[in-house]
């Protein structure tokens, strides 16, 4: 499958969820919603799993920020019904909200 990406404006950052799986492992999950501006079905909700990913990807975000989201889609069957989720693995600020990087000075060893 090719890389899936979508851009939009963050409309909601949901509270951090913590729990314990059936296997007894602790987990953390956080979701956020973007508005793609599309005419039909413009809102898309994404989930981020894992303590480090929640901290690295979600913490720097703010509502109203324009972002590009790299994500995976997966579906699971439960009692003859299918449930689909979108898991974000990269979130990049775009547009005027994106942090500006200072150009690096390149030294070739010459004094001029």
QUIWOZI-V119323 format. One record per residue. N is the residue number from 0. PSI is psi in whole degrees, 0 to 359 (* if undefined). Layout:
# QUIWOZI-V119323
n & psi
N & PSI
N & PSI
This chain:
# QUIWOZI-V119323
n & psi
0 & 139
1 & 164
2 & 131
3 & 130
4 & 150
5 & 148
6 & 152
7 & 183
8 & 132
9 & 125
10 & 339
11 & 142
12 & 113
13 & 159
14 & 152
15 & 133
16 & 136
17 & 149
18 & 185
19 & 130
20 & 170
21 & 332
22 & 358
23 & 9
24 & 137
25 & 147
26 & 160
27 & 143
28 & 141
29 & 144
30 & 156
31 & 160
32 & 137
33 & 153
34 & 115
35 & 347
36 & 3
37 & 154
38 & 317
39 & 138
40 & 59
41 & 340
42 & 134
43 & 128
44 & 137
45 & 150
46 & 150
47 & 129
48 & 141
49 & 140
50 & 313
51 & 318
52 & 320
53 & 316
54 & 315
55 & 321
56 & 319
57 & 319
58 & 318
59 & 354
60 & 157
61 & 151
62 & 136
63 & 350
64 & 138
65 & 131
66 & 159
67 & 130
68 & 125
69 & 132
70 & 165
71 & 144
72 & 139
73 & 152
74 & 147
75 & 146
76 & 136
77 & 116
78 & 50
79 & 17
80 & 149
81 & 138
82 & 129
83 & 140
84 & 152
85 & 115
86 & 118
87 & 138
88 & 349
89 & 135
90 & 122
91 & 130
92 & 141
93 & 163
94 & 211
95 & 344
96 & 343
97 & 136
98 & 138
99 & 130
100 & 138
101 & 137
102 & 139
103 & 141
104 & 132
105 & 124
106 & 126
107 & 8
108 & 355
109 & 144
110 & 355
111 & *
